[in-house]
Each structure stands twice: as structure tokens, then as C-alpha cells.
């Protein structure tokens, strides 16, 4: 059998899933191969329109969808005037990762996250590292039938402290995220979402009620970049960040610095000023190194000097927790106490070498370190 690159990628992810889930059977995840019928479930957050049309009310695109058509994300379909999701309980990627890989540095460091994703996304980022699943339809990838109670049970069996909804875009499988988070909470398993933040207020607030942490990928601080590179808008993402912060849910931000596109000193200055003013200086921000990917293979990887410039700008604005990502071995991987500057969590890549936080405070001076530590 000959596989395309996408088929090979998705098959590899699902074979890794079998190592966690075991053979299909009672109490195990059952494999669904491309072409198999994925169980349908009526979607949340949509409205009926005349002529059997529907309008999606999940993300800012607010797609108006004709009968037998799908929205932009490719996973939600109008069938006879009702809107259905094709990815409920059908993850195509399942793996156990360090929570630091999300990256979440201030949420239960040193623990693992049982990570799941379905096909689909409501953006089309030219640099997407998981485009093989995010930019495809659910029937084109191998998936598993894994209902929420099985997600929670498998996470607990894997001794993961949390379930992570990640890799593609959890917004488009919101129904699955919500139910899995509820199931996880019943078994004492936390839930975290790794998202682009491109979601309307109601579904976002619903998710915040069942999640324990959210990491948002803030792609840029310019509308032009969002429009041309991501097929989206900046304003709704900023609104999402403010909503998440207002709920008290733990929040971290990643900013992927793409050379020549979103790495100017002016843009970083504006970003940092906004974060401090609207979200507060204690929200961790990760400035992450870009590697050539997808449709941006022609660009170089981000020079470390530009990342370090962003770090300096952020600290100049009073940000207390600033990190550089994809630069293994850099001193900025570790967490320092804002009070005495001692290292309280020492990291090397995704590995915790030392954690000196005691009951949420610095071991040395007693300063409170923002985050979820136990």
C-alpha cells in the first residue's frame, strides 16, 4: 500500500495512540480508518436560517451554511437544516506529552498531559506545524472512536494529571472538549486547551467553566498578519484573552516570531504594552522560535538575537514571566522569582531539573509565584 505524506503522518500518530489505548475492544478505543463512518452528533452554537440554511455561532467567521455544505473548519455540516459535527469522539491524534510541551510552564510542572486532537481548524496559518490534520477533513484521516468517558479513563490509566486538547484547533471540536473535560473532572483529571483563541464569547465562557488552563497562540499583534497569514482577525483573539483572564482561569500566551513578518521591535512593544495593561504582568508569555514549515519554507528560522530582543522589551514593560521557546538550553527556559530573581523552576527543554516552589511561593524570599502548582 502506498501512503501520501499526510496519510503516513496520521497513521504514525494513531499507531502511537494504540500503544496507549491498547487493542480495540470493550473499554478500549476502536479504530476508524479513512472512509469509515464517523458517528455524528448535533453541534452546539448555531442558529436556523430560512431555506434550511444555518449560521454557525462558534467562531468569529460565523459561517452561513447551505444544506449539505460545511463551514470553513470542514468538520461541521448542515444536514437538512440541522448542524452536525463530524469529529465528536473521533480523535486522529492521541499521545502523552509533558505539560511543558504545550507549553504551560506555570501549570502542574513535571506532570504529563494526555493529548488529543481531531481534524479541522478555523484558521489556515501558513506556518502550521500540524497542517496534515488541521487542514484536512475528518473522513480523510485515520481516527479512533473514543468517547469522553474513555478519554478520561485512558488519561487516568496513563497517569496523566490532565487532558490536553491540542495539535489542531480545539475550538472546532468544542463539544468533545466540553464533555471530555467534564468526564475528566469526575475522575480527578484536569483539562487544558491549546488554542488560537478564535472563538465567540458564549462558547468560550462555556469552556472556561470546565477547563483548568488555556494556552493561547497569539499569532501577531497586527490585523494585516492575521488576515494574510492566518485567514483570520486579531480583534476577536484579543477579546478572547480578556475574557479568559476575567474568569480567573490560568492563562499563558505563545507568540511565534516569524522572521520579517511579525518580529519588529515596534510590534513587540505594542504587544507587551497591551498584555500588561489588559491582562496584567503576571501572565506568562513565551516568545517562540520559528522553524521553516508548511507554506513558509522559504523563511529562515528565527535568530536567537531577535528572541532575546523581545525578552528585553517584555521585561522592560514589567512582565514578570517571559520565556523563549524552541531554544533548548537557554537560561530563559527557567522560571525566576520576581521578588529575589532566584530560579524557582529550572528547566532543560521539556524536562524539570529542579522545582523549589513551596506552596506556591519562592523557597528563598516567600514571594508568591503566579500559577497552579498542585
VMD Tcl script that draws the C-alpha trace (Angstrom):
set ca {
  {0.00 0.00 0.00}
  {1.29 3.50 -0.87}
  {0.68 6.31 1.61}
  {0.70 10.04 0.94}
  {2.73 12.17 3.34}
  {-0.46 13.14 5.18}
  {-1.63 9.51 5.42}
  {1.77 8.46 6.73}
  {1.80 11.23 9.30}
  {-1.68 10.49 10.59}
  {-1.13 6.73 10.60}
  {2.00 7.22 12.70}
  {0.14 9.32 15.23}
  {-2.62 6.77 15.52}
  {-0.23 3.84 15.86}
  {1.28 5.74 18.77}
  {-2.24 6.01 20.14}
  {-2.64 2.24 20.09}
  {0.34 1.96 22.39}
  {-1.67 3.96 24.91}
  {-5.17 2.69 24.18}
  {-4.39 -0.99 23.54}
  {-6.30 -3.24 21.18}
  {-9.83 -2.13 20.23}
  {-12.48 -3.82 22.32}
  {-14.61 -3.36 25.40}
  {-13.37 -0.34 27.31}
  {-10.80 0.48 24.60}
  {-10.66 2.97 21.75}
  {-11.86 1.47 18.47}
  {-10.01 2.36 15.28}
  {-11.77 4.18 12.46}
  {-9.98 4.12 9.12}
  {-10.40 6.65 6.30}
  {-13.77 6.08 4.72}
  {-15.37 4.57 7.82}
  {-18.49 6.32 9.04}
  {-17.69 8.67 11.90}
  {-20.60 8.90 14.36}
  {-22.43 12.20 14.02}
  {-23.56 14.43 16.86}
  {-25.63 17.58 16.68}
  {-23.38 20.57 17.11}
  {-23.71 23.30 19.70}
  {-23.80 27.03 18.97}
  {-25.70 27.52 15.74}
  {-28.95 29.13 14.56}
  {-31.51 28.22 11.91}
  {-31.94 30.43 8.85}
  {-34.67 30.39 6.16}
  {-34.41 27.79 3.41}
  {-32.78 25.09 5.56}
  {-29.67 27.21 5.98}
  {-27.85 27.55 9.30}
  {-25.47 30.07 10.79}
  {-22.63 28.84 12.96}
  {-22.18 30.78 16.20}
  {-19.00 29.09 17.36}
  {-16.22 31.29 15.96}
  {-15.97 34.82 14.54}
  {-16.30 33.55 10.96}
  {-20.00 32.87 11.75}
  {-20.37 30.78 8.60}
  {-23.75 30.74 6.85}
  {-24.05 27.20 5.57}
  {-26.41 25.75 2.96}
  {-27.93 22.29 3.25}
  {-25.33 19.52 2.73}
  {-22.48 22.03 2.97}
  {-19.87 22.54 5.68}
  {-18.44 25.53 7.45}
  {-14.91 26.84 6.98}
  {-13.48 24.38 9.51}
  {-14.63 21.41 7.40}
  {-15.96 19.44 10.39}
  {-19.44 20.94 10.93}
  {-22.13 20.17 8.34}
  {-25.67 21.31 7.64}
  {-27.84 18.24 7.13}
  {-31.46 19.08 6.41}
  {-31.39 22.32 8.35}
  {-29.60 20.92 11.40}
  {-25.93 21.41 12.11}
  {-23.78 18.38 12.98}
  {-20.17 17.80 13.99}
  {-18.21 15.03 12.28}
  {-15.43 14.87 14.88}
  {-17.20 14.19 18.16}
  {-15.37 11.30 19.89}
  {-13.13 10.81 16.82}
  {-9.57 11.93 17.60}
  {-6.95 11.35 14.91}
  {-4.00 12.10 17.19}
  {-3.53 10.74 20.72}
  {-0.33 10.97 22.72}
  {1.03 11.58 26.21}
  {3.25 14.66 26.45}
  {4.97 16.66 29.19}
  {2.78 19.62 30.11}
  {5.82 21.79 29.31}
  {5.44 20.85 25.64}
  {2.10 22.69 25.34}
  {3.86 24.91 26.57}
  {2.38 25.54 30.02}
  {5.16 26.44 32.46}
  {3.06 27.54 35.42}
  {0.56 24.68 35.47}
  {1.50 21.49 37.34}
  {5.14 21.41 36.14}
  {6.68 18.00 35.64}
  {3.33 16.27 35.01}
  {2.06 14.63 31.82}
  {-0.89 15.59 29.64}
  {-2.97 13.02 27.74}
  {-3.19 14.89 24.44}
  {-5.90 14.51 21.80}
  {-6.85 16.22 18.56}
  {-9.35 15.84 15.76}
  {-9.12 17.00 12.16}
  {-10.00 20.58 11.30}
  {-9.24 24.21 12.12}
  {-10.93 27.59 11.77}
  {-7.71 29.28 10.62}
  {-5.24 28.50 7.84}
  {-1.87 29.54 9.22}
  {0.88 29.43 6.61}
  {3.35 28.16 9.24}
  {1.18 25.40 10.77}
  {3.30 22.51 12.04}
  {0.31 20.13 12.14}
  {-1.23 21.06 8.79}
  {-1.63 17.38 7.87}
  {-4.52 17.13 10.33}
  {-5.61 20.74 10.82}
  {-6.09 21.45 7.11}
  {-8.00 18.31 6.19}
  {-11.44 16.81 6.62}
  {-12.23 14.14 9.22}
  {-13.00 11.43 6.66}
  {-9.53 11.82 5.15}
  {-7.59 10.76 8.25}
  {-7.40 7.69 10.43}
  {-9.17 8.25 13.72}
  {-10.38 6.43 16.81}
  {-13.82 6.19 18.29}
  {-13.01 7.46 21.77}
  {-16.00 8.87 23.68}
  {-15.38 11.31 26.54}
  {-15.56 8.72 29.33}
  {-12.86 6.70 27.53}
  {-10.69 9.80 27.14}
  {-10.88 10.37 30.88}
  {-10.26 6.70 31.71}
  {-7.28 6.47 29.36}
  {-5.81 9.67 30.76}
  {-6.05 8.29 34.26}
  {-4.61 4.94 33.15}
  {-1.67 6.83 31.59}
  {-1.18 8.58 34.95}
  {-1.60 11.95 33.27}
  {-2.55 14.86 35.51}
  {-4.51 16.46 32.70}
  {-6.16 16.01 29.32}
  {-4.82 18.42 26.70}
  {-6.90 19.41 23.68}
  {-4.15 20.35 21.27}
  {-2.26 19.74 17.96}
  {-5.09 21.00 15.70}
  {-7.72 23.52 16.92}
  {-9.92 22.53 19.88}
  {-12.43 25.27 19.10}
  {-13.76 23.20 16.19}
  {-14.29 20.16 18.42}
  {-15.73 22.20 21.27}
  {-18.50 19.70 22.05}
  {-15.96 16.91 22.50}
  {-13.68 19.13 24.60}
  {-16.52 20.10 26.91}
  {-17.79 16.59 27.55}
  {-14.29 15.14 27.94}
  {-13.36 17.85 30.44}
  {-16.48 17.07 32.47}
  {-15.69 13.34 32.36}
  {-12.09 14.03 33.35}
  {-13.09 16.18 36.29}
  {-15.22 13.32 37.63}
  {-12.07 11.15 37.73}
  {-9.84 13.86 39.16}
  {-8.12 14.63 35.84}
  {-7.60 18.28 34.86}
  {-8.18 19.68 31.36}
  {-6.14 22.22 29.40}
  {-6.78 23.69 25.96}
  {-4.12 24.80 23.47}
  {-5.95 27.15 21.15}
  {-5.79 30.03 18.70}
  {-8.47 31.82 20.73}
  {-10.65 32.38 17.66}
  {-14.00 31.77 19.32}
  {-17.14 33.70 20.22}
  {-17.88 34.70 23.80}
  {-20.63 32.24 24.72}
  {-18.85 29.02 23.72}
  {-15.62 30.36 25.22}
  {-17.26 31.05 28.58}
  {-18.85 27.59 28.48}
  {-15.43 26.02 28.00}
  {-13.82 28.16 30.69}
  {-16.32 26.66 33.12}
  {-14.91 23.13 32.68}
  {-11.24 23.76 31.85}
  {-8.36 24.35 34.25}
  {-5.93 26.23 31.99}
  {-5.72 27.67 28.48}
  {-2.69 28.45 26.35}
  {-3.42 30.87 23.51}
  {-1.28 31.20 20.39}
  {-1.26 34.92 19.70}
  {-0.09 34.89 16.10}
  {0.73 38.58 15.76}
  {-0.27 41.98 17.05}
  {-1.24 43.23 13.59}
  {-4.53 42.75 11.74}
  {-2.69 42.54 8.41}
  {-0.74 39.48 9.55}
  {-3.87 37.72 10.81}
  {-5.65 38.38 7.52}
  {-2.82 37.46 5.14}
  {-1.02 34.69 7.05}
  {-3.80 33.10 9.13}
  {-7.07 33.86 7.28}
  {-8.49 35.35 10.47}
  {-8.69 38.55 12.55}
  {-6.76 39.82 15.54}
  {-9.54 41.66 17.41}
  {-11.59 38.57 18.39}
  {-8.45 36.87 19.74}
  {-7.67 39.86 21.96}
  {-11.25 39.79 23.19}
  {-10.89 36.09 24.00}
  {-7.74 36.76 26.00}
  {-9.53 39.37 28.08}
  {-12.49 37.04 28.67}
  {-10.25 34.15 29.76}
  {-8.34 36.41 32.13}
  {-11.57 37.78 33.62}
  {-12.75 34.26 34.54}
  {-9.68 33.59 36.66}
  {-8.71 30.57 34.56}
  {-4.95 30.05 34.30}
  {-3.69 31.60 31.04}
  {-0.40 31.55 29.16}
  {0.43 33.06 25.77}
  {2.75 31.89 22.99}
  {3.97 34.27 20.31}
  {5.70 32.53 17.40}
  {8.20 35.02 15.99}
  {8.35 34.64 12.21}
  {11.29 36.46 10.63}
  {10.30 39.58 8.60}
  {6.58 39.06 9.26}
  {5.83 39.70 12.94}
  {9.20 40.24 14.62}
  {9.65 44.02 14.50}
  {10.57 45.84 17.71}
  {7.54 48.10 17.27}
  {5.11 45.20 17.12}
  {6.67 43.54 20.17}
  {6.50 46.85 22.07}
  {2.79 47.20 21.25}
  {2.09 43.57 22.19}
  {3.83 43.84 25.56}
  {2.17 47.13 26.43}
  {-1.24 45.64 25.68}
  {-0.64 42.45 27.68}
  {0.49 44.37 30.77}
  {-2.39 46.85 30.51}
  {-5.22 44.44 29.69}
  {-4.13 41.11 31.20}
  {-1.55 42.04 33.81}
  {2.20 41.50 34.16}
  {1.86 38.03 35.70}
  {0.53 36.31 32.55}
  {3.44 34.22 31.17}
  {4.42 34.98 27.58}
  {6.56 32.59 25.51}
  {8.37 34.08 22.52}
  {8.99 31.03 20.35}
  {11.49 30.35 17.61}
  {10.06 29.71 14.14}
  {11.32 26.82 12.02}
  {10.56 26.71 8.25}
  {7.25 24.89 7.86}
  {4.27 24.33 5.55}
  {3.94 27.31 3.18}
  {6.72 29.32 4.83}
  {9.59 27.01 3.96}
  {11.40 29.86 2.26}
  {11.96 31.79 5.50}
  {14.89 31.19 7.86}
  {14.49 30.14 11.47}
  {14.24 33.00 13.94}
  {17.63 34.39 15.01}
  {18.13 33.97 18.75}
  {19.13 37.64 18.89}
  {15.59 38.68 17.89}
  {14.08 36.45 20.55}
  {16.40 37.96 23.13}
  {15.39 41.43 21.98}
  {11.74 40.50 22.57}
  {12.68 39.20 26.01}
  {14.35 42.51 26.86}
  {11.37 44.52 25.61}
  {8.92 42.42 27.63}
  {10.94 42.77 30.81}
  {11.20 46.49 30.15}
  {7.39 46.63 30.20}
  {7.33 44.92 33.58}
  {6.35 41.41 32.51}
  {7.26 39.02 35.32}
  {7.38 35.70 33.47}
  {8.87 35.76 29.97}
  {10.27 32.69 28.20}
  {11.98 31.83 24.94}
  {10.72 28.69 23.21}
  {12.45 26.23 20.87}
  {15.85 27.37 22.16}
  {16.86 24.42 24.32}
  {19.48 25.26 26.93}
  {18.74 28.99 27.01}
  {18.55 30.43 30.54}
  {15.12 31.88 29.76}
  {13.59 28.37 29.91}
  {13.67 28.56 33.71}
  {11.27 30.44 36.00}
  {12.75 33.13 38.22}
  {11.13 34.67 41.26}
  {10.06 38.28 40.53}
  {10.90 39.12 44.12}
  {14.51 37.96 44.51}
  {15.43 36.72 41.00}
  {16.29 33.22 42.25}
  {15.49 30.32 39.89}
  {12.45 28.54 41.34}
  {11.84 26.10 38.46}
  {14.88 25.02 36.45}
  {14.16 23.53 33.01}
  {16.07 21.98 30.13}
  {13.75 21.62 27.16}
  {10.64 19.84 28.43}
  {12.40 18.42 31.48}
  {12.09 19.83 35.01}
  {15.50 19.67 36.65}
  {14.52 21.40 39.86}
  {11.31 22.78 41.39}
  {11.81 24.89 44.51}
  {8.32 26.36 44.73}
  {6.84 25.70 48.16}
  {3.06 26.03 48.49}
  {3.01 28.45 45.57}
  {5.81 30.62 46.96}
  {9.51 31.19 46.34}
  {11.68 28.97 48.51}
  {14.05 31.87 49.15}
  {12.02 35.01 49.79}
  {8.44 33.77 50.09}
  {7.18 35.79 47.10}
  {4.01 34.29 45.57}
  {4.69 32.74 42.16}
  {1.65 33.03 39.90}
  {0.36 29.69 38.61}
  {-1.21 26.35 39.51}
  {1.39 24.33 41.37}
  {-0.58 21.47 42.96}
}
mol new
graphics top color blue
foreach p $ca { graphics top sphere $p radius 0.5 }
foreach p [lrange $ca 0 end-1] q [lrange $ca 1 end] { graphics top cylinder $p $q radius 0.2 }
display resetview
